[in-house]
Amino acid sequence: MLRIKRMDLFILQSFLPLFVMTFCICLFIVLMQFLWRYIDDLVGKGLGVDVISELFFYAALTMVPMALPLAILLASLMIFGNLGENFELTAMKASGISLLRTMAPLIVLMVIIATGAFFFQNNALPIAQTKMWTLLYSVRQKSPELEIPEGVFYDQIPGYNLFVESKNRETGVLYDMMIYDVSRGFENSSIILADSGKMSITPDKTHLFLELWTGESFENLKDAATGMKNVPYRRETFDVKEIMVTFDANFNRMDEQGMRSQYIGKNMAELRATIDSVQLKVDSLGTQYARDLQETPHLNIAPYSIKTDTAGTRLRTPTPAVEMAGGPIDVDSVFRGSSSGVGINYLQSALSKAQRTKQEYEYRSLTMSDDQRSIRRHSIELQKKFTLSFACIIFFFIGAPLGAIIRKGGLGTPLVISVFLFIFYYIIDNMGYKLARDGKWPVWQGMWLSASVLLPLGIFFTYKAVNDSAVFNKDAYLNFFRRFFGVSEVRSVEMKEIVMEEVRPALAVEKLGHLRDITAAYLRDNPARQGYVDYWRRGYDRDGLHALRDYEEQLVDRLANSRDKMVIIKLMDLPILRSLWFIEPCRTPWLSNLMIALFPIGIPVWLYGRYTQGRLRHELETVSSVASQLITLIENGKDKA
């Protein structure tokens, strides 16, 4: 019988509320981005609450593929950050439960979410996208709500520009009106001036009724001025004038079938069927165009057709068009037997024919380009059915180990890291999408680019978290660069209150003397100044330096048991010897010879290597000097004793 363990239930109960909260927050953020993008199409249209709510509902469904991966990343970061900050992960590891075992219930949940995301992308999202874009285009085509401003020209009435100096907001009367009527074209425009007027919309909201008082109108009569040099116009003075203008203020929904036939409204089966049909059309057209190029003769010269006989030999035979035309035309003889004017006509005729042929093939190319663009867009939409599910799993394997590493809960640090990673993902995903859309990359490469970049990152974080590696420990990175570039370290030796093994002066003096001798031998065997060739072929002996350093450290550990305070203080003057790569850069002959051959490239390394060797020699000389001083201190202390 399948039974959920208490720890798994605890992890799920901790994760699910956070996931729901972060998903709602992320969906709200991307929905606000949608609102900011299309705010100009919504404001001033007099839309009802039901239309706005419906549009936002379908937009929210459309934004799920963007909000879901970010919510998973943020929720997984927060849950494992909280567990690490409260030392619950430490307690689980101390009980023998690995991080992957702790993540197991959430891994199962992520597989379920990824599966649901796939079916959502395939079944629900095409319907939501169709309804959203149909509704959005319908909103765009709706006429704006009639609100005439004061002191500026109003151009939202099709074919008219209206200017109102002032208006009475209580009675709706407009004063000092100027109306430019360009509904019949700019050349047949008319101007109406009125002291006042009133505007209303018919009950069916299909026409605008203007009642004007005390004014005059000027109308251009160019259509009636056929054959006349001057264009007449008509001037009219009126006390009351009524105008009916076509103005559809209703909200009319577009038919969804047009958007349903686009790539955004199709599921996987429909996308594959469209891709196959359009690809078949492109292949057949390409074959037909190629055959036309092969068989069309020019100047009675046609390309040879390739045929294979019974023996398998490829034969080149002329097309029947050449055989019937009586052979190719002798162009030189045509020009020799004609005047210069006739020759120019021949050339112009040939140029026109070539241009017509070029335009024809350019049109064919544009037609095929449109079909290939349609194939790419459908292929991109097909790949999106899978990339969302894979992105959900990848973001979980980034967020959960990262939360276990940083051990910070709450909304602060996880939110910053999540936003940074998601922006990084969005930039790469958008770049891959554009490369695939423009045909610069294959579609599958462009659409899976973000996944291929983030997958190694998820594997790296998971590996580091499982092995308790300090990924974000700045001291580890500082120590690495300190050792690489040779930054000096200060030795610290403290006097011990309890000494388990007393220091014997004679043996200490002997050891210090040996340290001084091997230091002098190392300095003697490794010259102070090495030339470029000698540096790359020999360098300084790092194995000998390792032995010298180990001997020094062992001696320091022994002398740290001394009861003489001066000896302890003097021990801190012994430098910590560092074995740097720059003192012996090459140990293989082929690499040495290569760097010698690449002379200009190796000069900066050689110069820094000489500087590093000089610092090492100074430290070794300090070791020798301090060893002599320690010998003197120990002998003087022995004499006093």
MIDREN-891493 format. One line per 2 residues: number of its first residue (from 1); their letters; for each residue x, z, y of C-alpha. Coordinates in Angstrom, 3 decimals. Example, Ala and Ser with C-alpha at 12.3 -4.5 7.8 and 13.67 -1.06 7.14 Angstrom:
// MIDREN-891493
1 = AS = 12.300/7.800/-4.500  13.670/7.140/-1.060
This chain:
// MIDREN-891493
1 = ML = 0.000/0.000/0.000  1.377/-1.053/3.405
3 = RI = 1.803/1.943/5.649  3.193/2.020/9.179
5 = KR = 5.843/4.673/9.649  5.583/7.185/12.427
7 = MD = 8.677/5.892/14.221  7.347/2.325/14.191
9 = LF = 4.024/3.549/15.525  5.850/5.473/18.263
11 = IL = 7.811/2.366/19.307  4.671/0.214/19.379
13 = QS = 2.688/2.811/21.333  5.503/3.020/23.878
15 = FL = 5.923/-0.743/24.193  2.359/-2.082/24.336
17 = PL = 1.218/-0.313/27.556  4.435/-1.357/29.307
19 = FV = 4.028/-4.922/28.088  0.421/-5.152/29.311
21 = MT = 1.405/-3.673/32.677  4.409/-5.957/33.194
23 = FC = 2.431/-9.011/32.057  -0.296/-8.289/34.613
25 = IC = 2.323/-7.761/37.335  4.200/-10.976/36.475
27 = LF = 0.960/-12.963/36.235  -0.113/-11.645/39.631
29 = IV = 3.238/-12.645/41.160  3.158/-16.224/39.831
31 = LM = -0.516/-16.472/40.832  0.433/-15.529/44.390
33 = QF = 3.062/-18.249/44.272  0.293/-20.693/43.290
35 = LW = -1.839/-19.441/46.191  0.981/-19.867/48.732
37 = RY = 1.610/-23.372/47.461  -2.008/-24.577/47.758
39 = ID = -3.293/-22.351/50.553  -3.665/-25.319/52.922
41 = DL = -6.041/-27.033/50.489  -8.290/-23.970/50.192
43 = VG = -8.551/-22.600/53.716  -11.273/-23.909/55.990
45 = KG = -13.299/-25.683/53.271  -16.205/-23.216/53.145
47 = LG = -15.797/-22.767/49.388  -17.924/-20.246/47.570
49 = VD = -16.614/-17.195/45.789  -17.590/-18.702/42.429
51 = VI = -15.448/-21.816/43.018  -12.434/-19.794/44.189
53 = SE = -12.765/-17.378/41.262  -13.028/-20.233/38.769
55 = LF = -9.973/-21.937/40.238  -7.933/-18.727/40.103
57 = FY = -9.042/-18.032/36.537  -7.848/-21.411/35.274
59 = AA = -4.685/-21.126/37.396  -3.962/-17.735/35.785
61 = LT = -4.298/-19.297/32.326  -1.982/-22.117/33.391
63 = MV = 0.619/-19.617/34.650  0.775/-17.698/31.340
65 = PM = 3.789/-19.723/30.036  5.778/-18.611/33.082
67 = AL = 4.658/-14.962/33.130  4.864/-14.205/29.398
69 = PL = 8.676/-14.503/28.878  9.363/-12.504/32.044
71 = AI = 6.930/-9.774/30.940  8.578/-9.550/27.507
73 = LL = 12.035/-9.326/29.080  11.020/-6.627/31.561
75 = AS = 9.002/-4.586/29.035  11.760/-4.629/26.395
77 = LM = 14.338/-3.650/29.001  12.192/-0.744/30.187
79 = IF = 11.261/0.623/26.747  14.801/0.631/25.364
81 = GN = 16.188/1.783/28.704  13.811/4.750/28.586
83 = LG = 14.759/5.506/24.971  18.449/5.398/25.867
85 = EN = 18.052/7.448/29.039  16.134/10.183/27.175
87 = FE = 18.722/10.186/24.339  16.059/9.164/21.832
89 = LT = 18.151/6.201/20.714  21.077/8.563/20.225
91 = AM = 18.922/10.819/18.059  17.767/7.844/15.982
93 = KA = 21.339/6.664/15.458  22.421/10.187/14.563
95 = SG = 19.670/10.181/11.901  21.135/7.017/10.388
97 = IS = 18.610/4.582/11.910  20.285/1.468/13.268
99 = LL = 19.233/-0.323/16.432  17.902/-3.311/14.494
101 = RT = 15.732/-0.985/12.410  14.422/0.542/15.637
103 = MA = 13.649/-2.947/16.929  11.952/-4.009/13.665
105 = PL = 8.297/-3.293/14.663  8.800/-5.046/17.984
107 = IV = 10.433/-8.009/16.240  7.310/-8.373/14.110
109 = LM = 5.188/-8.066/17.253  7.290/-10.744/19.006
111 = VI = 6.767/-13.118/16.070  3.012/-12.546/16.375
113 = IA = 3.124/-13.097/20.158  5.255/-16.239/19.735
115 = TG = 2.785/-17.601/17.175  -0.117/-16.838/19.493
117 = AF = 1.763/-18.476/22.382  2.166/-21.646/20.315
119 = FF = -1.556/-21.887/19.561  -2.331/-21.046/23.186
121 = QN = -0.060/-23.870/24.348  -1.595/-26.303/21.895
123 = NA = -5.301/-25.453/22.097  -6.194/-23.414/25.196
125 = LP = -3.653/-24.561/27.789  -4.636/-28.290/27.817
127 = IA = -8.250/-27.317/28.538  -7.227/-24.835/31.252
129 = QT = -4.875/-27.344/32.885  -7.533/-30.069/32.830
131 = KM = -10.131/-27.839/34.456  -7.676/-26.404/37.008
133 = WT = -6.322/-29.748/38.234  -9.789/-31.329/38.247
135 = LL = -11.121/-28.444/40.304  -8.105/-28.498/42.617
137 = YS = -8.457/-32.239/43.314  -12.160/-31.724/43.916
139 = VR = -11.343/-29.001/46.447  -8.823/-31.270/48.148
141 = QK = -11.418/-34.016/48.579  -14.042/-31.688/50.041
143 = SP = -14.504/-32.033/53.772  -13.343/-29.039/55.817
145 = EL = -15.849/-26.592/57.207  -16.984/-27.751/60.617
147 = EI = -15.386/-25.476/63.210  -14.663/-27.297/66.479
149 = PE = -11.731/-25.698/68.371  -11.517/-25.534/72.155
151 = GV = -9.017/-27.499/74.229  -7.551/-29.627/71.412
153 = FY = -8.511/-32.832/69.593  -10.344/-32.291/66.291
155 = DQ = -9.701/-35.057/63.721  -11.328/-33.694/60.541
157 = IP = -14.418/-35.904/60.956  -13.578/-39.253/59.265
159 = GY = -13.369/-42.047/61.864  -13.763/-39.759/64.886
161 = NL = -11.600/-37.681/67.220  -13.476/-35.005/69.139
163 = FV = -12.352/-33.017/72.198  -14.296/-30.028/73.554
165 = ES = -13.207/-28.179/76.695  -15.282/-25.043/75.979
167 = KN = -18.267/-23.881/73.924  -20.918/-21.210/73.917
169 = RE = -20.579/-19.320/70.641  -24.054/-17.783/70.906
171 = TG = -26.047/-20.990/71.493  -23.578/-23.461/69.905
173 = VL = -23.585/-25.736/72.984  -20.365/-27.711/73.558
175 = YD = -19.203/-28.558/77.105  -17.112/-31.416/78.535
177 = MM = -17.041/-33.444/75.338  -14.907/-36.526/74.670
179 = IY = -15.488/-38.532/71.477  -13.250/-41.380/70.232
181 = DV = -15.094/-43.528/67.673  -12.611/-45.525/65.555
183 = SR = -14.841/-45.847/62.485  -14.978/-49.662/62.889
185 = GF = -11.240/-50.005/63.461  -8.947/-49.284/66.358
187 = EN = -9.580/-52.680/68.033  -13.355/-52.048/68.017
189 = SS = -13.166/-48.442/69.185  -15.540/-46.766/71.613
191 = II = -15.340/-43.695/73.862  -18.178/-41.314/74.665
193 = LA = -18.022/-38.767/77.469  -20.722/-36.092/77.813
195 = DS = -21.196/-33.032/79.988  -22.594/-31.054/77.061
197 = GK = -23.951/-31.471/73.589  -24.870/-29.808/70.359
199 = MS = -23.784/-30.476/66.801  -25.602/-29.749/63.539
201 = IT = -25.531/-30.769/59.882  -28.513/-32.258/58.084
203 = PD = -30.156/-30.092/55.379  -28.694/-32.203/52.575
205 = KT = -25.192/-31.737/54.093  -24.448/-35.465/54.005
207 = HL = -24.637/-36.324/57.726  -23.593/-34.834/61.034
209 = FL = -26.136/-34.974/63.875  -24.827/-35.065/67.485
211 = EL = -27.159/-34.600/70.442  -25.357/-35.409/73.732
213 = WT = -26.611/-34.796/77.275  -25.657/-36.469/80.573
215 = GE = -22.773/-38.792/79.947  -21.604/-42.356/79.503
217 = SF = -20.010/-44.466/76.783  -17.511/-47.342/76.751
219 = EN = -17.530/-49.811/73.854  -15.031/-52.567/73.075
221 = LK = -16.764/-55.890/72.207  -13.843/-57.759/70.713
223 = DA = -15.923/-59.085/67.793  -18.214/-60.815/70.320
225 = AT = -15.281/-62.273/72.285  -14.467/-65.114/69.896
227 = GM = -12.549/-67.787/71.804  -12.560/-65.826/75.056
229 = KN = -9.341/-64.955/76.827  -10.521/-61.589/78.157
231 = VP = -12.171/-59.020/75.888  -15.491/-57.764/77.284
233 = YR = -16.739/-54.203/77.000  -20.042/-52.433/77.443
235 = RE = -20.663/-49.363/79.574  -23.726/-47.195/79.060
237 = TF = -24.991/-44.226/81.043  -27.357/-41.833/79.292
239 = DV = -29.216/-38.595/79.835  -29.773/-37.914/76.130
241 = KE = -27.984/-39.681/73.283  -28.286/-38.969/69.562
243 = IM = -25.632/-39.979/67.023  -25.773/-39.731/63.246
245 = VT = -22.347/-39.599/61.559  -21.699/-39.709/57.818
247 = FD = -20.097/-36.382/56.894  -20.365/-35.109/53.323
249 = AN = -19.992/-31.315/53.449  -21.030/-30.745/49.821
251 = FN = -18.617/-29.729/47.068  -18.571/-32.507/44.457
253 = RM = -16.773/-31.969/41.186  -14.704/-34.761/39.774
255 = DE = -15.146/-35.994/36.238  -12.773/-34.172/33.864
257 = QG = -12.341/-37.201/31.622  -9.746/-38.782/33.909
259 = MR = -7.576/-35.657/33.831  -8.290/-35.143/30.130
261 = SQ = -6.618/-38.479/29.361  -3.396/-37.353/31.081
263 = YI = -0.528/-35.677/29.221  -1.438/-32.206/30.513
265 = GK = -4.826/-32.348/28.768  -3.676/-33.264/25.264
267 = NM = -2.761/-31.233/22.196  0.019/-32.036/19.754
269 = AE = -1.939/-34.565/17.697  -3.102/-36.441/20.784
271 = LR = 0.383/-36.376/22.318  1.952/-37.801/19.155
273 = AT = -0.726/-40.506/18.937  -0.133/-41.512/22.570
275 = ID = 3.651/-41.539/22.144  3.409/-43.711/19.027
277 = SV = 0.995/-46.188/20.607  2.945/-46.552/23.861
279 = QL = 6.246/-46.796/21.955  4.774/-49.550/19.779
281 = KV = 3.680/-51.381/22.929  7.151/-51.028/24.479
283 = DS = 8.856/-52.262/21.311  6.564/-55.279/20.999
285 = LG = 6.987/-56.191/24.673  10.748/-55.820/24.403
287 = TQ = 10.820/-58.071/21.356  8.649/-60.655/23.113
289 = YA = 10.792/-60.605/26.273  13.957/-60.979/24.198
291 = RD = 12.469/-63.911/22.300  11.500/-65.567/25.603
293 = LQ = 15.040/-65.191/26.885  16.451/-66.730/23.710
295 = ET = 14.046/-69.659/23.540  13.620/-70.634/27.229
297 = PH = 15.860/-73.659/28.029  17.684/-74.002/31.354
299 = LN = 18.765/-77.511/32.433  17.831/-78.628/28.920
301 = IA = 20.381/-76.146/27.529  18.801/-73.549/25.270
303 = PY = 20.494/-70.724/23.428  21.228/-71.322/19.794
305 = SI = 19.017/-69.630/17.248  20.786/-67.699/14.466
307 = KT = 19.652/-68.533/10.951  20.934/-67.462/7.552
309 = DT = 21.127/-69.939/4.681  20.701/-69.219/0.974
311 = AG = 24.409/-68.369/0.633  24.176/-65.703/3.329
313 = TR = 26.090/-67.722/5.928  24.966/-67.300/9.552
315 = LR = 24.368/-70.734/11.153  23.823/-71.593/14.828
317 = TP = 21.236/-74.338/15.246  19.740/-75.699/18.508
319 = TP = 16.088/-75.084/19.251  13.593/-77.967/18.994
321 = AV = 13.235/-78.018/22.787  16.821/-79.240/23.161
323 = EM = 16.451/-81.853/20.470  13.318/-83.315/22.113
325 = AG = 14.697/-83.312/25.647  17.486/-85.740/24.888
327 = GP = 20.411/-83.407/25.465  21.588/-81.345/28.427
329 = ID = 21.392/-82.617/32.017  24.611/-83.774/33.707
331 = VD = 24.333/-81.803/36.947  27.350/-83.476/38.581
333 = SV = 25.845/-86.951/38.077  22.564/-85.827/39.692
335 = FR = 24.406/-84.687/42.824  26.663/-87.783/42.917
337 = GS = 23.685/-90.126/42.879  21.805/-88.361/45.674
339 = SS = 22.223/-87.871/49.404  23.230/-84.546/50.896
341 = GV = 19.629/-83.803/51.956  18.319/-84.391/48.435
343 = GI = 21.112/-82.202/47.037  20.152/-79.389/49.395
345 = NY = 16.533/-79.748/48.256  17.700/-79.512/44.644
347 = LQ = 19.631/-76.341/45.436  16.728/-74.765/47.330
349 = SA = 14.349/-75.631/44.503  16.746/-74.133/41.958
351 = LS = 17.179/-71.007/44.105  13.407/-70.572/44.449
353 = KA = 12.969/-70.964/40.711  15.719/-68.422/40.034
355 = QR = 14.131/-65.976/42.478  10.721/-66.405/40.836
357 = TK = 12.274/-65.818/37.428  14.081/-62.747/38.762
359 = QE = 10.871/-61.329/40.247  9.027/-61.974/37.008
361 = YE = 11.583/-60.078/34.948  11.748/-57.306/37.541
363 = YR = 7.983/-56.931/37.213  8.342/-56.825/33.435
365 = SL = 11.071/-54.204/33.805  8.892/-52.057/36.076
367 = TM = 6.024/-52.312/33.591  8.244/-51.171/30.743
369 = SD = 9.727/-48.420/32.948  6.231/-47.039/33.565
371 = DQ = 5.546/-47.013/29.833  8.861/-45.327/29.094
373 = RS = 8.155/-42.748/31.812  4.790/-42.081/30.174
375 = IR = 6.525/-41.600/26.817  8.961/-39.120/28.353
377 = RH = 6.198/-37.112/30.054  4.210/-36.894/26.817
379 = SI = 7.363/-35.964/24.877  8.167/-33.241/27.421
381 = EL = 4.676/-31.796/27.047  5.080/-31.934/23.262
383 = QK = 8.353/-29.999/23.391  6.781/-27.383/25.675
385 = KF = 4.471/-26.394/22.824  7.519/-24.910/21.060
387 = TL = 9.857/-23.833/23.877  7.532/-21.048/25.108
389 = SF = 7.431/-19.343/21.699  11.186/-19.596/21.318
391 = AC = 11.746/-18.288/24.862  9.637/-15.197/24.095
393 = II = 11.811/-14.317/21.105  15.067/-15.015/22.975
395 = FF = 14.049/-12.869/25.946  13.205/-9.984/23.620
397 = FI = 16.644/-10.191/21.983  18.166/-10.157/25.455
399 = GA = 16.034/-7.384/26.962  15.973/-4.902/24.065
401 = PL = 19.765/-4.764/23.429  20.454/-4.844/27.161
403 = GA = 18.145/-1.879/27.691  19.938/-0.006/24.895
405 = II = 23.274/-0.744/26.574  22.470/0.130/30.205
407 = RK = 20.302/3.162/29.228  18.287/3.029/32.448
409 = GG = 14.499/3.303/32.387  11.851/2.922/35.065
411 = LG = 11.297/-0.133/37.228  14.520/-0.100/39.264
413 = TP = 17.484/-1.405/37.291  15.394/-3.237/34.618
415 = LV = 13.458/-5.088/37.310  16.631/-6.250/39.075
417 = IS = 18.230/-7.428/35.823  15.002/-9.108/34.661
419 = VF = 14.544/-11.019/37.897  18.174/-12.155/37.864
421 = LF = 18.006/-13.341/34.242  14.641/-15.030/34.740
423 = IF = 15.850/-16.883/37.847  18.874/-18.003/35.844
425 = YY = 16.559/-19.172/33.051  14.169/-20.887/35.475
427 = II = 16.972/-22.817/37.210  18.421/-24.058/33.921
429 = DN = 14.982/-24.880/32.509  13.990/-26.779/35.647
431 = MG = 17.290/-28.670/35.646  16.801/-29.679/32.009
433 = YK = 13.209/-30.703/32.727  14.256/-32.996/35.583
435 = LA = 17.057/-34.553/33.537  14.588/-35.268/30.725
437 = RD = 11.869/-36.502/33.094  14.217/-38.957/34.830
439 = GK = 15.541/-40.270/31.526  19.118/-39.133/32.148
441 = WP = 19.092/-36.955/29.016  17.093/-37.237/25.807
443 = VW = 13.889/-35.244/26.103  14.736/-32.732/23.378
445 = QG = 18.118/-31.959/24.983  16.649/-31.370/28.432
447 = MW = 13.755/-29.214/27.237  15.901/-27.073/24.922
449 = LS = 18.755/-26.686/27.420  17.622/-23.256/28.624
451 = AS = 17.146/-22.024/25.054  20.609/-23.228/24.033
453 = VL = 22.146/-21.396/27.003  20.260/-18.122/26.535
455 = LP = 20.493/-17.958/22.733  24.263/-17.136/22.700
457 = LG = 23.575/-14.552/25.401  20.946/-12.872/23.222
459 = IF = 23.258/-12.925/20.177  26.093/-11.438/22.262
461 = FT = 23.981/-8.592/23.685  22.482/-7.819/20.267
463 = YK = 25.930/-7.694/18.659  27.312/-5.454/21.399
465 = AV = 24.336/-3.106/21.274  24.406/-2.788/17.467
467 = ND = 28.144/-1.992/17.550  27.835/0.391/20.557
469 = SA = 30.231/-1.703/22.615  30.676/-0.828/26.282
471 = VF = 29.584/-4.097/27.874  28.921/-2.689/31.342
473 = NK = 31.668/-0.045/31.380  33.650/-0.952/34.475
475 = DA = 36.559/1.287/33.434  37.133/-0.840/30.330
477 = YL = 37.396/-4.007/32.430  39.572/-2.275/35.036
479 = NF = 41.943/-1.030/32.324  42.142/-4.528/30.850
481 = FR = 43.078/-6.158/34.160  45.380/-3.253/34.950
483 = RF = 47.270/-3.824/31.717  47.228/-7.620/32.123
485 = FG = 48.607/-7.645/35.663  50.910/-4.662/35.176
487 = VS = 49.388/-2.088/37.508  51.409/1.126/37.252
489 = EV = 49.956/4.196/35.557  50.879/7.759/36.476
491 = RS = 51.940/10.088/33.646  50.275/13.470/33.523
493 = VE = 51.863/16.360/31.569  50.494/19.888/31.691
495 = MK = 52.204/23.095/30.618  50.739/24.523/27.442
497 = EI = 49.665/28.129/27.188  50.098/28.200/23.415
499 = VM = 53.002/26.315/21.823  52.816/25.609/18.123
501 = EE = 56.343/24.166/17.813  59.180/25.372/20.005
503 = VR = 61.594/22.875/21.576  65.120/23.166/20.228
505 = PA = 67.531/22.415/23.111  70.240/20.796/20.984
507 = LA = 67.801/18.449/19.274  66.135/17.639/22.612
509 = VE = 69.455/16.761/24.213  70.287/14.551/21.226
511 = KL = 66.925/12.747/21.434  67.241/12.250/25.189
513 = GH = 70.734/10.855/24.757  69.464/8.417/22.159
515 = LR = 66.669/7.350/24.533  69.234/6.718/27.232
517 = DI = 71.417/4.710/24.849  68.639/2.438/23.534
519 = TA = 67.403/1.903/27.097  70.879/0.818/28.197
521 = AY = 71.145/-1.455/25.131  67.799/-3.106/25.953
523 = LR = 68.875/-3.718/29.544  72.153/-5.179/28.328
525 = DN = 70.543/-7.499/25.758  67.948/-8.851/28.212
527 = PA = 69.611/-10.340/31.314  68.320/-9.514/34.784
529 = RQ = 67.743/-13.114/35.899  66.424/-15.735/33.502
531 = GY = 66.225/-19.412/34.377  63.117/-21.525/33.789
533 = VD = 64.236/-22.849/30.388  65.612/-19.491/29.208
535 = YW = 62.399/-17.725/30.281  60.126/-19.985/28.222
537 = RR = 62.430/-20.058/25.174  63.479/-16.429/25.084
539 = GY = 61.953/-14.074/27.655  62.273/-10.337/27.081
541 = DR = 62.069/-8.814/23.606  58.561/-7.335/23.384
543 = DG = 59.107/-5.932/19.863  62.139/-4.029/21.091
545 = LH = 60.160/-2.821/24.093  57.374/-1.587/21.790
547 = AL = 59.900/0.411/19.746  61.437/1.844/22.914
549 = RD = 58.032/2.785/24.312  56.955/4.477/21.058
551 = YE = 60.163/6.472/20.941  59.693/7.551/24.556
553 = EQ = 56.103/8.682/23.975  57.057/10.661/20.873
555 = LV = 59.832/12.361/22.803  57.471/13.211/25.673
557 = DR = 55.035/14.776/23.180  57.852/16.942/21.780
559 = LA = 59.230/18.029/25.157  55.701/18.835/26.405
561 = NS = 56.002/22.016/24.286  58.837/23.256/26.510
563 = RD = 58.437/26.616/28.253  60.604/25.449/31.154
565 = KM = 58.351/24.457/34.053  61.038/22.234/35.586
567 = VI = 61.263/20.234/32.367  57.474/19.695/32.370
569 = IK = 57.555/18.543/35.989  60.473/16.195/35.312
571 = LM = 58.683/14.675/32.290  56.021/13.340/34.674
573 = DL = 58.754/11.233/36.314  59.136/9.178/33.123
575 = PI = 57.246/5.901/33.703  54.720/4.597/31.188
577 = LR = 56.281/1.422/29.835  53.908/-1.566/29.699
579 = SL = 54.238/-4.475/27.323  52.921/-7.408/29.344
581 = WF = 52.424/-10.978/28.196  54.450/-12.279/31.134
583 = IE = 57.744/-10.767/29.960  57.728/-12.946/26.798
585 = PC = 55.130/-15.699/27.239  55.973/-17.899/24.236
587 = RT = 56.963/-16.958/20.714  56.481/-20.382/19.129
589 = PW = 59.066/-23.128/19.748  56.530/-25.958/20.207
591 = LS = 54.694/-24.075/22.935  57.963/-23.243/24.669
593 = NL = 59.055/-26.873/24.602  55.629/-27.953/25.883
595 = MI = 55.803/-25.617/28.881  59.347/-26.763/29.594
597 = AL = 58.132/-30.373/29.540  55.262/-29.510/31.888
599 = FP = 57.724/-28.263/34.458  55.574/-28.044/37.609
601 = IG = 52.684/-26.292/35.818  54.795/-23.424/34.444
603 = IP = 56.565/-22.570/37.718  53.936/-20.022/38.967
605 = VW = 53.992/-18.232/35.592  57.782/-18.220/35.595
607 = LY = 57.936/-16.759/39.097  55.429/-14.016/38.280
609 = GR = 57.203/-13.411/34.961  60.503/-12.838/36.773
611 = YT = 58.742/-10.398/39.092  57.279/-8.563/36.062
613 = QG = 60.687/-8.451/34.367  62.216/-7.012/37.533
615 = RL = 59.636/-4.231/37.610  60.257/-3.533/33.922
617 = RH = 64.008/-3.253/34.504  63.371/-0.834/37.356
619 = EL = 61.178/1.308/35.078  63.822/1.261/32.326
621 = ET = 66.504/2.314/34.798  64.191/5.151/35.863
623 = VS = 63.816/6.162/32.187  67.594/6.292/31.811
625 = SV = 68.032/8.310/35.014  65.251/10.800/34.169
627 = AS = 66.664/11.206/30.647  70.048/12.194/32.146
629 = QL = 68.356/14.644/34.517  66.386/16.194/31.642
631 = IT = 69.591/16.617/29.639  71.111/18.479/32.599
633 = LI = 68.022/20.703/32.995  67.894/21.583/29.292
635 = EN = 71.657/22.348/29.103  71.491/24.527/32.239
637 = GK = 68.493/26.377/30.807  70.355/26.926/27.522
639 = DK = 73.388/28.319/29.360  71.139/30.727/31.296
641 = A = 69.498/31.853/28.093
